[in-house]
Every structure is written in structure tokens, then in C-alpha cells.
Amino acid sequence: MNVLIVGQLDRKEFLPLPERITALASEPVEIRTGNDFVLLHGGGWNPDVIVVALSHPDEHSEDHAIAALAAAPLARWIVLLGEWCASALRTGLPWPHPLCVFEDEFDRRFETEREVLRGRHDPLPWTASREETVAFDLG
């Protein structure tokens, strides 16, 4: 499994993220990290899962988020909301809300997305309602 983690991984809340993903993957995993989505453009490496570690709600513009999603439409996306994003789902984010999870929801979402990649679970559309997102996360 190829995993791209984008964000400020030197922040305390995101420091353990690569090790956490390796433990959750339960299979060989190649993790690449960066502060930008440059790894999505060429290079012949295609991530299966992209984790956006979002430190604050305005870290990416809407145009930036749309361009990133368009560059890897087949990848499974998880936007991990940091501590400063607590009210972001109410006030708005440039990322589709079904992709967004808080830290305590991350492990379950990662495992479910892994099941999607294995063909054992239906994918969550980027346009899913909040009810569909909850159902996806719970089961």
C-alpha cells in the first residue's frame, strides 16, 4: 500500500502519524511525506491513500484542494483535522466534508478505506451527506 501524507508533520499532533499508519496498515506500506502535493504530479508513484494532516482550517485554498483532488481522483482521501480545526466543519473547509475526520475517528476511517481498496467495502463518495458519512464510518 502506498500512502502519501501531506502536512506539517513536525507539529506535535501529527508527529506519530507515519508510525500509526504503518501499524494500521497490517501489510507492507510505503509512506512518503511532504508539505505540498508535488508528489501527485508525475514520478510514476501513485498513492493508494492520501492523508492530509490539516493544521488549521485555512491551510489550503479551495482551488488548491480541488487541484489536489483532481490530480489523484482514484486515491482514497482522508483529511485529518488538527486541534485548530475543531469548528471547521461548521464554518467551512475547502475539502469535501465526507473526507474529513478528527483524530479520534482516524483509525476507524483508515481501516475502512483499506477495506475499500481491498474491494470489501463500498467507497464513500466525496458528495456524501452527513448521514451517509456516519453510516460509512460506523459500518
C-alpha positions in Angstrom: 0.0 0.0 0.0 1.3 3.4 -0.9 0.4 6.3 1.4 1.1 10.0 0.9 0.9 12.2 4.0 0.7 15.9 3.3 1.0 18.5 6.0 3.1 20.0 8.7 4.3 16.7 10.2 6.6 18.5 12.6 3.6 19.6 14.6 3.2 17.7 17.9 -0.3 16.4 17.0 0.9 14.8 13.7 4.4 13.5 14.8 3.2 9.9 15.3 1.2 9.7 12.1 3.6 7.7 9.9 4.1 5.1 12.7 0.4 5.0 13.3 -0.4 4.4 9.7 2.2 1.6 9.5 0.6 -0.1 12.4 -2.9 0.2 11.0 -2.0 -1.0 7.5 -1.2 -4.6 8.6 0.6 -5.0 5.3 3.8 -3.6 3.8 3.4 0.1 3.4 5.4 2.8 1.6 4.9 6.2 3.2 6.0 9.4 1.6 5.6 12.8 3.2 5.7 16.4 2.2 4.2 19.8 2.8 2.7 20.0 -0.6 1.0 17.8 -3.2 4.0 17.8 -5.6 4.3 14.0 -5.4 1.0 13.7 -7.2 2.4 15.1 -10.4 4.5 12.6 -12.3 7.2 10.4 -11.0 5.4 7.2 -11.5 4.4 6.8 -7.9 0.7 6.6 -7.2 -0.6 6.7 -3.6 -3.5 4.4 -2.7 -4.3 6.6 0.3 -3.6 10.3 0.8 -3.8 11.7 4.3 -4.0 15.5 4.5 -2.9 16.5 8.0 -4.7 19.8 8.3 -3.2 22.1 11.0 -5.6 24.9 10.6 -8.8 25.5 8.5 -7.3 27.9 6.0 -4.1 26.0 5.3 -5.2 25.2 1.7 -7.4 27.3 -0.6 -10.4 25.8 -2.2 -8.6 26.0 -5.6 -5.6 24.1 -4.1 -7.8 21.4 -2.6 -9.7 21.0 -5.9 -6.5 20.7 -7.9 -5.1 18.1 -5.4 -8.3 16.0 -5.6 -8.2 16.2 -9.4 -4.6 15.0 -9.5 -5.4 11.8 -7.7 -9.1 11.0 -8.2 -8.7 7.3 -7.6 -6.9 7.5 -4.3 -8.7 7.2 -1.1 -8.5 10.6 0.7 -8.6 11.3 4.4 -8.4 14.8 5.7 -7.2 14.6 9.4 -8.4 17.7 11.2 -5.9 19.1 13.7 -6.7 20.8 17.0 -7.3 24.2 15.4 -9.9 22.8 13.1 -12.5 22.0 15.9 -15.2 24.2 14.4 -14.1 23.8 10.8 -17.0 21.5 9.8 -19.5 24.2 10.9 -17.7 27.2 9.5 -16.4 25.7 6.3 -13.4 24.0 4.8 -12.1 23.8 1.2 -12.2 20.0 1.5 -15.4 18.0 0.9 -16.8 17.2 4.4 -17.0 13.4 3.9 -13.2 13.3 3.6 -12.7 15.0 7.0 -12.2 13.2 10.3 -10.9 14.2 13.7 -8.1 12.5 15.4 -10.3 10.1 17.4 -12.0 8.9 14.2 -8.9 8.5 12.1 -8.1 4.8 12.9 -11.6 3.6 12.0 -11.6 5.7 8.8 -8.2 4.4 7.7 -9.3 0.8 8.3 -12.5 1.3 6.4 -10.6 3.0 3.5 -8.2 0.0 3.5 -11.3 -2.3 3.1 -12.5 -0.1 0.2 -9.1 -0.7 -1.5 -9.5 -4.5 -1.0 -12.9 -4.4 -2.5 -14.7 -5.4 0.8 -16.5 -2.1 1.4 -18.2 0.4 -0.9 -16.4 3.7 -1.2 -17.7 6.9 0.3 -18.4 9.5 -2.4 -17.0 13.0 -2.0 -20.5 14.3 -2.3 -22.0 12.1 0.5 -24.4 13.6 3.0 -23.5 13.7 6.7 -25.8 10.7 7.3 -24.1 8.7 4.6 -20.7 9.6 6.1 -21.7 8.5 9.6 -23.1 5.2 8.2 -19.8 4.7 6.3 -17.7 5.3 9.5 -19.9 3.1 11.7 -20.2 0.1 9.5 
